[in-house]
Each structure stands twice: as structure tokens, then as C-alpha cells.
Amino acid sequence: MDDELVKRITIIQRTGETPEAVIAEKEPRRRRKTSVLTAPFERAARRLIRAEIIFGQEALRRHNRANRRRRDGWLLEGPAIVIESGRRAYNEARKAVPFRILPKI
């Protein structure tokens, strides 16, 4: 349904005794509600939020791994978990538009 000429397709499914017609329509594209001037800022904000999510996921993954290795492992490896997770999040945030000049850690 990538073609501009095709607006909908009718699919006839033969299940049981009565065939059913299913219509698959192409949904119209939605416009983003951001202006041209604020689009780079929105992308940067999204990237920073994604970096925060990566920090949390990485910290949780390392926390669980430390606990699997030894009893109360998260307590012993706590500072290292935070530092390594922060490094991963920093590298993700660095990819945002205004921060590309920052060095990779």
C-alpha cells in the first residue's frame, strides 16, 4: 500500500461457510505539531530523555548482575554501577545536536 494510487484493499477471508470482507485502509499521515525553529530543540530533548532511560536500564541491569554474582553485590559495586551507567548515558546524550562537540568517554 505504498503506492499513492491505492487507497484501500478489500481482503476476502474464507473462514467457515460464510466469507468475510475485511477492508485494509491506509491511514493519513499526521503532521508533527512543532515549528521548524523548535524542532532541533525537541530532538535534543528526546535524546536527553532517551539517555536518562538508558541510565536507569543500565543501572538496573548492572545491579541485578552484581546481585547474581554475590550476596549484597549491589552494595559493594554501587559506586561502579553508577559511574558506568552514567558513562553510557553520557555517550548517548552526547549524540544530541548541541552536544556533539563533547568528547566520548
Jmol script that loads the backbone (N, CA, C; Angstrom):
load data "model"
ATOM      1  N   MET A   1       0.808  -1.185   0.000  1.00  0.00           N
ATOM      2  CA  MET A   1       0.000   0.000   0.000  1.00  0.00           C
ATOM      3  C   MET A   1       0.861   1.262   0.000  1.00  0.00           C
ATOM      4  N   ASP A   2       2.087   1.154  -0.516  1.00  0.00           N
ATOM      5  CA  ASP A   2       2.961   2.310  -0.589  1.00  0.00           C
ATOM      6  C   ASP A   2       2.608   3.224  -1.751  1.00  0.00           C
ATOM      7  N   ASP A   3       1.872   2.685  -2.717  1.00  0.00           N
ATOM      8  CA  ASP A   3       1.547   3.457  -3.899  1.00  0.00           C
ATOM      9  C   ASP A   3       0.518   4.525  -3.568  1.00  0.00           C
ATOM     10  N   GLU A   4       0.664   5.700  -4.174  1.00  0.00           N
ATOM     11  CA  GLU A   4      -0.271   6.791  -3.925  1.00  0.00           C
ATOM     12  C   GLU A   4      -1.649   6.503  -4.508  1.00  0.00           C
ATOM     13  N   LEU A   5      -1.726   5.683  -5.545  1.00  0.00           N
ATOM     14  CA  LEU A   5      -2.995   5.410  -6.202  1.00  0.00           C
ATOM     15  C   LEU A   5      -3.889   4.475  -5.387  1.00  0.00           C
ATOM     16  N   VAL A   6      -3.283   3.649  -4.560  1.00  0.00           N
ATOM     17  CA  VAL A   6      -4.047   2.675  -3.788  1.00  0.00           C
ATOM     18  C   VAL A   6      -4.503   3.324  -2.482  1.00  0.00           C
ATOM     19  N   LYS A   7      -5.804   3.370  -2.274  1.00  0.00           N
ATOM     20  CA  LYS A   7      -6.328   3.960  -1.045  1.00  0.00           C
ATOM     21  C   LYS A   7      -6.811   2.892  -0.070  1.00  0.00           C
ATOM     22  N   ARG A   8      -7.353   1.802  -0.591  1.00  0.00           N
ATOM     23  CA  ARG A   8      -7.782   0.714   0.281  1.00  0.00           C
ATOM     24  C   ARG A   8      -7.759  -0.594  -0.493  1.00  0.00           C
ATOM     25  N   ILE A   9      -7.669  -1.689   0.267  1.00  0.00           N
ATOM     26  CA  ILE A   9      -7.647  -3.040  -0.286  1.00  0.00           C
ATOM     27  C   ILE A   9      -8.705  -3.840   0.447  1.00  0.00           C
ATOM     28  N   THR A  10      -9.504  -4.603  -0.310  1.00  0.00           N
ATOM     29  CA  THR A  10     -10.514  -5.463   0.290  1.00  0.00           C
ATOM     30  C   THR A  10      -9.983  -6.886   0.284  1.00  0.00           C
ATOM     31  N   ILE A  11      -9.925  -7.494   1.461  1.00  0.00           N
ATOM     32  CA  ILE A  11      -9.431  -8.860   1.620  1.00  0.00           C
ATOM     33  C   ILE A  11     -10.616  -9.740   1.976  1.00  0.00           C
ATOM     34  N   ILE A  12     -10.813 -10.803   1.214  1.00  0.00           N
ATOM     35  CA  ILE A  12     -11.914 -11.724   1.481  1.00  0.00           C
ATOM     36  C   ILE A  12     -11.341 -12.938   2.199  1.00  0.00           C
ATOM     37  N   GLN A  13     -11.755 -13.120   3.443  1.00  0.00           N
ATOM     38  CA  GLN A  13     -11.278 -14.253   4.245  1.00  0.00           C
ATOM     39  C   GLN A  13     -12.333 -15.346   4.206  1.00  0.00           C
ATOM     40  N   ARG A  14     -11.918 -16.539   3.849  1.00  0.00           N
ATOM     41  CA  ARG A  14     -12.846 -17.665   3.774  1.00  0.00           C
ATOM     42  C   ARG A  14     -12.657 -18.548   5.004  1.00  0.00           C
ATOM     43  N   THR A  15     -13.311 -18.182   6.068  1.00  0.00           N
ATOM     44  CA  THR A  15     -13.287 -18.970   7.295  1.00  0.00           C
ATOM     45  C   THR A  15     -14.686 -19.512   7.528  1.00  0.00           C
ATOM     46  N   GLY A  16     -14.829 -20.806   7.528  1.00  0.00           N
ATOM     47  CA  GLY A  16     -16.157 -21.408   7.724  1.00  0.00           C
ATOM     48  C   GLY A  16     -16.965 -21.376   6.440  1.00  0.00           C
ATOM     49  N   GLU A  17     -18.253 -21.258   6.566  1.00  0.00           N
ATOM     50  CA  GLU A  17     -19.123 -21.279   5.398  1.00  0.00           C
ATOM     51  C   GLU A  17     -19.353 -19.904   4.790  1.00  0.00           C
ATOM     52  N   THR A  18     -19.255 -18.861   5.596  1.00  0.00           N
ATOM     53  CA  THR A  18     -19.525 -17.520   5.066  1.00  0.00           C
ATOM     54  C   THR A  18     -18.220 -16.742   4.923  1.00  0.00           C
ATOM     55  N   PRO A  19     -17.931 -16.265   3.707  1.00  0.00           N
ATOM     56  CA  PRO A  19     -16.726 -15.442   3.534  1.00  0.00           C
ATOM     57  C   PRO A  19     -16.955 -14.034   4.091  1.00  0.00           C
ATOM     58  N   GLU A  20     -15.915 -13.495   4.704  1.00  0.00           N
ATOM     59  CA  GLU A  20     -15.995 -12.160   5.297  1.00  0.00           C
ATOM     60  C   GLU A  20     -15.078 -11.212   4.536  1.00  0.00           C
ATOM     61  N   ALA A  21     -15.537  -9.992   4.309  1.00  0.00           N
ATOM     62  CA  ALA A  21     -14.730  -8.978   3.631  1.00  0.00           C
ATOM     63  C   ALA A  21     -14.107  -8.056   4.676  1.00  0.00           C
ATOM     64  N   VAL A  22     -12.795  -7.951   4.640  1.00  0.00           N
ATOM     65  CA  VAL A  22     -12.061  -7.072   5.553  1.00  0.00           C
ATOM     66  C   VAL A  22     -11.419  -5.981   4.709  1.00  0.00           C
ATOM     67  N   ILE A  23     -11.611  -4.729   5.089  1.00  0.00           N
ATOM     68  CA  ILE A  23     -11.067  -3.619   4.328  1.00  0.00           C
ATOM     69  C   ILE A  23      -9.836  -3.077   5.057  1.00  0.00           C
ATOM     70  N   ALA A  24      -8.695  -3.057   4.352  1.00  0.00           N
ATOM     71  CA  ALA A  24      -7.458  -2.511   4.903  1.00  0.00           C
ATOM     72  C   ALA A  24      -7.231  -1.149   4.259  1.00  0.00           C
ATOM     73  N   GLU A  25      -7.389  -0.084   5.051  1.00  0.00           N
ATOM     74  CA  GLU A  25      -7.237   1.268   4.524  1.00  0.00           C
ATOM     75  C   GLU A  25      -5.938   1.882   4.995  1.00  0.00           C
ATOM     76  N   LYS A  26      -5.404   2.739   4.176  1.00  0.00           N
ATOM     77  CA  LYS A  26      -4.175   3.449   4.518  1.00  0.00           C
ATOM     78  C   LYS A  26      -4.538   4.661   5.364  1.00  0.00           C
ATOM     79  N   GLU A  27      -3.926   4.781   6.517  1.00  0.00           N
ATOM     80  CA  GLU A  27      -4.210   5.913   7.392  1.00  0.00           C
ATOM     81  C   GLU A  27      -3.456   7.150   6.900  1.00  0.00           C
ATOM     82  N   PRO A  28      -4.079   8.299   6.970  1.00  0.00           N
ATOM     83  CA  PRO A  28      -3.374   9.513   6.526  1.00  0.00           C
ATOM     84  C   PRO A  28      -2.231   9.844   7.477  1.00  0.00           C
ATOM     85  N   ARG A  29      -1.185  10.435   6.918  1.00  0.00           N
ATOM     86  CA  ARG A  29      -0.035  10.827   7.741  1.00  0.00           C
ATOM     87  C   ARG A  29      -0.404  11.998   8.628  1.00  0.00           C
ATOM     88  N   ARG A  30       0.060  11.963   9.847  1.00  0.00           N
ATOM     89  CA  ARG A  30      -0.197  13.054  10.780  1.00  0.00           C
ATOM     90  C   ARG A  30       0.982  14.006  10.786  1.00  0.00           C
ATOM     91  N   ARG A  31       0.678  15.281  10.833  1.00  0.00           N
ATOM     92  CA  ARG A  31       1.733  16.283  10.911  1.00  0.00           C
ATOM     93  C   ARG A  31       2.202  16.420  12.342  1.00  0.00           C
ATOM     94  N   ARG A  32       3.480  16.618  12.500  1.00  0.00           N
ATOM     95  CA  ARG A  32       4.007  16.896  13.826  1.00  0.00           C
ATOM     96  C   ARG A  32       3.659  18.314  14.206  1.00  0.00           C
ATOM     97  N   LYS A  33       3.348  18.515  15.457  1.00  0.00           N
ATOM     98  CA  LYS A  33       2.940  19.840  15.896  1.00  0.00           C
ATOM     99  C   LYS A  33       4.117  20.613  16.495  1.00  0.00           C
ATOM    100  N   THR A  34       5.188  20.703  15.743  1.00  0.00           N
ATOM    101  CA  THR A  34       6.328  21.506  16.164  1.00  0.00           C
ATOM    102  C   THR A  34       6.725  22.422  15.019  1.00  0.00           C
ATOM    103  N   SER A  35       7.179  23.599  15.359  1.00  0.00           N
ATOM    104  CA  SER A  35       7.609  24.534  14.322  1.00  0.00           C
ATOM    105  C   SER A  35       9.025  24.182  13.881  1.00  0.00           C
ATOM    106  N   VAL A  36       9.430  24.765  12.786  1.00  0.00           N
ATOM    107  CA  VAL A  36      10.752  24.498  12.233  1.00  0.00           C
ATOM    108  C   VAL A  36      11.838  24.979  13.191  1.00  0.00           C
ATOM    109  N   LEU A  37      11.574  26.065  13.876  1.00  0.00           N
ATOM    110  CA  LEU A  37      12.585  26.633  14.777  1.00  0.00           C
ATOM    111  C   LEU A  37      12.796  25.790  16.028  1.00  0.00           C
ATOM    112  N   THR A  38      11.749  25.147  16.512  1.00  0.00           N
ATOM    113  CA  THR A  38      11.890  24.382  17.755  1.00  0.00           C
ATOM    114  C   THR A  38      12.173  22.900  17.527  1.00  0.00           C
ATOM    115  N   ALA A  39      12.172  22.441  16.286  1.00  0.00           N
ATOM    116  CA  ALA A  39      12.396  21.022  16.004  1.00  0.00           C
ATOM    117  C   ALA A  39      13.751  20.518  16.517  1.00  0.00           C
ATOM    118  N   PRO A  40      14.869  21.255  16.319  1.00  0.00           N
ATOM    119  CA  PRO A  40      16.151  20.763  16.855  1.00  0.00           C
ATOM    120  C   PRO A  40      16.152  20.644  18.378  1.00  0.00           C
ATOM    121  N   PHE A  41      15.460  21.580  19.041  1.00  0.00           N
ATOM    122  CA  PHE A  41      15.394  21.512  20.499  1.00  0.00           C
ATOM    123  C   PHE A  41      14.577  20.314  20.955  1.00  0.00           C
ATOM    124  N   GLU A  42      13.523  20.014  20.209  1.00  0.00           N
ATOM    125  CA  GLU A  42      12.709  18.846  20.556  1.00  0.00           C
ATOM    126  C   GLU A  42      13.517  17.557  20.381  1.00  0.00           C
ATOM    127  N   ARG A  43      14.276  17.475  19.283  1.00  0.00           N
ATOM    128  CA  ARG A  43      15.109  16.287  19.061  1.00  0.00           C
ATOM    129  C   ARG A  43      16.146  16.132  20.172  1.00  0.00           C
ATOM    130  N   ALA A  44      16.753  17.247  20.578  1.00  0.00           N
ATOM    131  CA  ALA A  44      17.739  17.198  21.656  1.00  0.00           C
ATOM    132  C   ALA A  44      17.082  16.766  22.960  1.00  0.00           C
ATOM    133  N   ALA A  45      15.893  17.273  23.228  1.00  0.00           N
ATOM    134  CA  ALA A  45      15.188  16.897  24.456  1.00  0.00           C
ATOM    135  C   ALA A  45      14.847  15.406  24.437  1.00  0.00           C
ATOM    136  N   ARG A  46      14.407  14.928  23.291  1.00  0.00           N
ATOM    137  CA  ARG A  46      14.107  13.488  23.172  1.00  0.00           C
ATOM    138  C   ARG A  46      15.355  12.642  23.416  1.00  0.00           C
ATOM    139  N   ARG A  47      16.484  13.088  22.876  1.00  0.00           N
ATOM    140  CA  ARG A  47      17.729  12.340  23.040  1.00  0.00           C
ATOM    141  C   ARG A  47      18.162  12.335  24.505  1.00  0.00           C
ATOM    142  N   LEU A  48      17.987  13.457  25.193  1.00  0.00           N
ATOM    143  CA  LEU A  48      18.348  13.522  26.608  1.00  0.00           C
ATOM    144  C   LEU A  48      17.441  12.630  27.450  1.00  0.00           C
ATOM    145  N   ILE A  49      16.159  12.598  27.109  1.00  0.00           N
ATOM    146  CA  ILE A  49      15.235  11.711  27.826  1.00  0.00           C
ATOM    147  C   ILE A  49      15.602  10.265  27.569  1.00  0.00           C
ATOM    148  N   ARG A  50      15.969   9.961  26.322  1.00  0.00           N
ATOM    149  CA  ARG A  50      16.402   8.601  25.990  1.00  0.00           C
ATOM    150  C   ARG A  50      17.665   8.236  26.772  1.00  0.00           C
ATOM    151  N   ALA A  51      18.559   9.211  26.980  1.00  0.00           N
ATOM    152  CA  ALA A  51      19.776   8.964  27.761  1.00  0.00           C
ATOM    153  C   ALA A  51      19.438   8.663  29.215  1.00  0.00           C
ATOM    154  N   GLU A  52      18.444   9.363  29.757  1.00  0.00           N
ATOM    155  CA  GLU A  52      18.019   9.078  31.133  1.00  0.00           C
ATOM    156  C   GLU A  52      17.449   7.672  31.251  1.00  0.00           C
ATOM    157  N   ILE A  53      16.684   7.271  30.259  1.00  0.00           N
ATOM    158  CA  ILE A  53      16.123   5.914  30.264  1.00  0.00           C
ATOM    159  C   ILE A  53      17.238   4.887  30.189  1.00  0.00           C
ATOM    160  N   ILE A  54      18.229   5.137  29.341  1.00  0.00           N
ATOM    161  CA  ILE A  54      19.370   4.223  29.218  1.00  0.00           C
ATOM    162  C   ILE A  54      20.120   4.139  30.539  1.00  0.00           C
ATOM    163  N   PHE A  55      20.267   5.273  31.235  1.00  0.00           N
ATOM    164  CA  PHE A  55      20.940   5.262  32.536  1.00  0.00           C
ATOM    165  C   PHE A  55      20.205   4.337  33.499  1.00  0.00           C
ATOM    166  N   GLY A  56      18.890   4.477  33.584  1.00  0.00           N
ATOM    167  CA  GLY A  56      18.114   3.647  34.504  1.00  0.00           C
ATOM    168  C   GLY A  56      18.164   2.171  34.143  1.00  0.00           C
ATOM    169  N   GLN A  57      18.036   1.866  32.859  1.00  0.00           N
ATOM    170  CA  GLN A  57      18.064   0.463  32.435  1.00  0.00           C
ATOM    171  C   GLN A  57      19.434  -0.158  32.675  1.00  0.00           C
ATOM    172  N   GLU A  58      20.472   0.600  32.382  1.00  0.00           N
ATOM    173  CA  GLU A  58      21.834   0.082  32.564  1.00  0.00           C
ATOM    174  C   GLU A  58      22.143  -0.117  34.045  1.00  0.00           C
ATOM    175  N   ALA A  59      21.715   0.835  34.885  1.00  0.00           N
ATOM    176  CA  ALA A  59      21.938   0.702  36.325  1.00  0.00           C
ATOM    177  C   ALA A  59      21.196  -0.517  36.871  1.00  0.00           C
ATOM    178  N   LEU A  60      19.967  -0.724  36.430  1.00  0.00           N
ATOM    179  CA  LEU A  60      19.200  -1.887  36.875  1.00  0.00           C
ATOM    180  C   LEU A  60      19.838  -3.194  36.409  1.00  0.00           C
ATOM    181  N   ARG A  61      20.318  -3.207  35.166  1.00  0.00           N
ATOM    182  CA  ARG A  61      20.965  -4.420  34.640  1.00  0.00           C
ATOM    183  C   ARG A  61      22.229  -4.748  35.433  1.00  0.00           C
ATOM    184  N   ARG A  62      23.043  -3.739  35.704  1.00  0.00           N
ATOM    185  CA  ARG A  62      24.274  -3.961  36.460  1.00  0.00           C
ATOM    186  C   ARG A  62      23.976  -4.333  37.915  1.00  0.00           C
ATOM    187  N   HIS A  63      22.927  -3.745  38.488  1.00  0.00           N
ATOM    188  CA  HIS A  63      22.511  -4.063  39.846  1.00  0.00           C
ATOM    189  C   HIS A  63      22.126  -5.537  39.950  1.00  0.00           C
ATOM    190  N   ASN A  64      21.306  -6.006  39.025  1.00  0.00           N
ATOM    191  CA  ASN A  64      20.886  -7.414  39.043  1.00  0.00           C
ATOM    192  C   ASN A  64      22.066  -8.351  38.809  1.00  0.00           C
ATOM    193  N   ARG A  65      22.967  -7.949  37.936  1.00  0.00           N
ATOM    194  CA  ARG A  65      24.151  -8.781  37.650  1.00  0.00           C
ATOM    195  C   ARG A  65      25.043  -8.890  38.892  1.00  0.00           C
ATOM    196  N   ALA A  66      25.220  -7.780  39.604  1.00  0.00           N
ATOM    197  CA  ALA A  66      26.042  -7.790  40.809  1.00  0.00           C
ATOM    198  C   ALA A  66      25.408  -8.669  41.884  1.00  0.00           C
ATOM    199  N   ASN A  67      24.077  -8.640  41.969  1.00  0.00           N
ATOM    200  CA  ASN A  67      23.400  -9.482  42.959  1.00  0.00           C
ATOM    201  C   ASN A  67      23.460 -10.954  42.595  1.00  0.00           C
ATOM    202  N   ARG A  68      23.500 -11.272  41.326  1.00  0.00           N
ATOM    203  CA  ARG A  68      23.631 -12.676  40.919  1.00  0.00           C
ATOM    204  C   ARG A  68      25.021 -13.209  41.241  1.00  0.00           C
ATOM    205  N   ARG A  69      26.020 -12.325  41.145  1.00  0.00           N
ATOM    206  CA  ARG A  69      27.394 -12.764  41.388  1.00  0.00           C
ATOM    207  C   ARG A  69      27.681 -13.051  42.847  1.00  0.00           C
ATOM    208  N   ARG A  70      27.210 -12.186  43.731  1.00  0.00           N
ATOM    209  CA  ARG A  70      27.461 -12.390  45.157  1.00  0.00           C
ATOM    210  C   ARG A  70      26.375 -11.745  45.999  1.00  0.00           C
ATOM    211  N   ARG A  71      26.289 -12.181  47.206  1.00  0.00           N
ATOM    212  CA  ARG A  71      25.293 -11.656  48.135  1.00  0.00           C
ATOM    213  C   ARG A  71      25.602 -10.189  48.441  1.00  0.00           C
ATOM    214  N   ASP A  72      24.588  -9.355  48.401  1.00  0.00           N
ATOM    215  CA  ASP A  72      24.734  -7.903  48.589  1.00  0.00           C
ATOM    216  C   ASP A  72      25.773  -7.309  47.640  1.00  0.00           C
ATOM    217  N   GLY A  73      25.851  -7.869  46.452  1.00  0.00           N
ATOM    218  CA  GLY A  73      26.820  -7.383  45.467  1.00  0.00           C
ATOM    219  C   GLY A  73      26.537  -5.967  45.026  1.00  0.00           C
ATOM    220  N   TRP A  74      25.257  -5.595  45.016  1.00  0.00           N
ATOM    221  CA  TRP A  74      24.898  -4.250  44.590  1.00  0.00           C
ATOM    222  C   TRP A  74      25.486  -3.201  45.521  1.00  0.00           C
ATOM    223  N   LEU A  75      25.620  -3.571  46.813  1.00  0.00           N
ATOM    224  CA  LEU A  75      26.146  -2.633  47.786  1.00  0.00           C
ATOM    225  C   LEU A  75      27.645  -2.413  47.577  1.00  0.00           C
ATOM    226  N   LEU A  76      28.343  -3.493  47.281  1.00  0.00           N
ATOM    227  CA  LEU A  76      29.785  -3.391  47.072  1.00  0.00           C
ATOM    228  C   LEU A  76      30.117  -2.705  45.747  1.00  0.00           C
ATOM    229  N   GLU A  77      29.308  -2.989  44.724  1.00  0.00           N
ATOM    230  CA  GLU A  77      29.589  -2.435  43.397  1.00  0.00           C
ATOM    231  C   GLU A  77      28.768  -1.185  43.097  1.00  0.00           C
ATOM    232  N   GLY A  78      28.095  -0.629  44.100  1.00  0.00           N
ATOM    233  CA  GLY A  78      27.220   0.523  43.897  1.00  0.00           C
ATOM    234  C   GLY A  78      27.871   1.702  43.199  1.00  0.00           C
ATOM    235  N   PRO A  79      29.016   2.185  43.690  1.00  0.00           N
ATOM    236  CA  PRO A  79      29.645   3.326  43.008  1.00  0.00           C
ATOM    237  C   PRO A  79      30.046   3.014  41.565  1.00  0.00           C
ATOM    238  N   ALA A  80      30.550   1.813  41.336  1.00  0.00           N
ATOM    239  CA  ALA A  80      30.942   1.436  39.971  1.00  0.00           C
ATOM    240  C   ALA A  80      29.716   1.348  39.066  1.00  0.00           C
ATOM    241  N   ILE A  81      28.610   0.868  39.606  1.00  0.00           N
ATOM    242  CA  ILE A  81      27.370   0.763  38.829  1.00  0.00           C
ATOM    243  C   ILE A  81      26.918   2.147  38.382  1.00  0.00           C
ATOM    244  N   VAL A  82      26.947   3.100  39.295  1.00  0.00           N
ATOM    245  CA  VAL A  82      26.509   4.459  38.973  1.00  0.00           C
ATOM    246  C   VAL A  82      27.448   5.109  37.963  1.00  0.00           C
ATOM    247  N   ILE A  83      28.745   4.923  38.141  1.00  0.00           N
ATOM    248  CA  ILE A  83      29.726   5.537  37.236  1.00  0.00           C
ATOM    249  C   ILE A  83      29.600   4.957  35.829  1.00  0.00           C
ATOM    250  N   GLU A  84      29.558   3.638  35.717  1.00  0.00           N
ATOM    251  CA  GLU A  84      29.476   3.005  34.396  1.00  0.00           C
ATOM    252  C   GLU A  84      28.150   3.314  33.712  1.00  0.00           C
ATOM    253  N   SER A  85      27.061   3.338  34.468  1.00  0.00           N
ATOM    254  CA  SER A  85      25.757   3.669  33.883  1.00  0.00           C
ATOM    255  C   SER A  85      25.745   5.120  33.424  1.00  0.00           C
ATOM    256  N   GLY A  86      26.347   5.993  34.216  1.00  0.00           N
ATOM    257  CA  GLY A  86      26.441   7.398  33.837  1.00  0.00           C
ATOM    258  C   GLY A  86      27.262   7.594  32.582  1.00  0.00           C
ATOM    259  N   ARG A  87      28.313   6.820  32.434  1.00  0.00           N
ATOM    260  CA  ARG A  87      29.149   6.903  31.234  1.00  0.00           C
ATOM    261  C   ARG A  87      28.349   6.511  29.997  1.00  0.00           C
ATOM    262  N   ARG A  88      27.577   5.454  30.121  1.00  0.00           N
ATOM    263  CA  ARG A  88      26.768   5.001  28.979  1.00  0.00           C
ATOM    264  C   ARG A  88      25.702   6.036  28.622  1.00  0.00           C
ATOM    265  N   ALA A  89      25.067   6.624  29.634  1.00  0.00           N
ATOM    266  CA  ALA A  89      24.051   7.653  29.395  1.00  0.00           C
ATOM    267  C   ALA A  89      24.685   8.913  28.805  1.00  0.00           C
ATOM    268  N   TYR A  90      25.873   9.272  29.274  1.00  0.00           N
ATOM    269  CA  TYR A  90      26.569  10.447  28.748  1.00  0.00           C
ATOM    270  C   TYR A  90      26.867  10.272  27.267  1.00  0.00           C
ATOM    271  N   ASN A  91      27.338   9.096  26.894  1.00  0.00           N
ATOM    272  CA  ASN A  91      27.651   8.842  25.492  1.00  0.00           C
ATOM    273  C   ASN A  91      26.395   8.882  24.626  1.00  0.00           C
ATOM    274  N   GLU A  92      25.267   8.486  25.182  1.00  0.00           N
ATOM    275  CA  GLU A  92      24.010   8.576  24.434  1.00  0.00           C
ATOM    276  C   GLU A  92      23.565  10.033  24.325  1.00  0.00           C
ATOM    277  N   ALA A  93      23.694  10.795  25.396  1.00  0.00           N
ATOM    278  CA  ALA A  93      23.284  12.202  25.375  1.00  0.00           C
ATOM    279  C   ALA A  93      24.205  13.023  24.487  1.00  0.00           C
ATOM    280  N   ARG A  94      25.430  12.600  24.355  1.00  0.00           N
ATOM    281  CA  ARG A  94      26.413  13.310  23.538  1.00  0.00           C
ATOM    282  C   ARG A  94      26.004  13.341  22.073  1.00  0.00           C
ATOM    283  N   LYS A  95      25.189  12.394  21.650  1.00  0.00           N
ATOM    284  CA  LYS A  95      24.766  12.316  20.258  1.00  0.00           C
ATOM    285  C   LYS A  95      23.712  13.366  19.908  1.00  0.00           C
ATOM    286  N   ALA A  96      23.166  14.053  20.896  1.00  0.00           N
ATOM    287  CA  ALA A  96      22.167  15.089  20.644  1.00  0.00           C
ATOM    288  C   ALA A  96      22.823  16.258  19.912  1.00  0.00           C
ATOM    289  N   VAL A  97      22.041  17.026  19.206  1.00  0.00           N
ATOM    290  CA  VAL A  97      22.545  18.064  18.303  1.00  0.00           C
ATOM    291  C   VAL A  97      23.492  19.058  18.969  1.00  0.00           C
ATOM    292  N   PRO A  98      23.127  19.741  20.054  1.00  0.00           N
ATOM    293  CA  PRO A  98      24.058  20.751  20.567  1.00  0.00           C
ATOM    294  C   PRO A  98      25.257  20.171  21.313  1.00  0.00           C
ATOM    295  N   PHE A  99      25.250  18.864  21.614  1.00  0.00           N
ATOM    296  CA  PHE A  99      26.308  18.292  22.433  1.00  0.00           C
ATOM    297  C   PHE A  99      27.297  17.432  21.645  1.00  0.00           C
ATOM    298  N   ARG A 100      27.244  17.467  20.343  1.00  0.00           N
ATOM    299  CA  ARG A 100      28.113  16.594  19.544  1.00  0.00           C
ATOM    300  C   ARG A 100      29.583  16.937  19.675  1.00  0.00           C
ATOM    301  N   ILE A 101      29.886  18.115  20.141  1.00  0.00           N
ATOM    302  CA  ILE A 101      31.279  18.514  20.271  1.00  0.00           C
ATOM    303  C   ILE A 101      31.936  17.926  21.513  1.00  0.00           C
ATOM    304  N   LEU A 102      31.158  17.354  22.419  1.00  0.00           N
ATOM    305  CA  LEU A 102      31.719  16.789  23.649  1.00  0.00           C
ATOM    306  C   LEU A 102      32.506  15.526  23.335  1.00  0.00           C
ATOM    307  N   PRO A 103      33.569  15.254  24.085  1.00  0.00           N
ATOM    308  CA  PRO A 103      34.378  14.053  23.828  1.00  0.00           C
ATOM    309  C   PRO A 103      33.675  12.796  24.310  1.00  0.00           C
ATOM    310  N   LYS A 104      33.997  11.675  23.693  1.00  0.00           N
ATOM    311  CA  LYS A 104      33.437  10.403  24.104  1.00  0.00           C
ATOM    312  C   LYS A 104      34.209   9.888  25.299  1.00  0.00           C
ATOM    313  N   ILE A 105      33.490   9.334  26.261  1.00  0.00           N
ATOM    314  CA  ILE A 105      34.140   8.776  27.450  1.00  0.00           C
ATOM    315  C   ILE A 105      34.060   7.269  27.390  1.00  0.00           C
TER     316      ILE A 105
END
end "model"
wireframe off; spacefill off
backbone 0.3
color backbone group
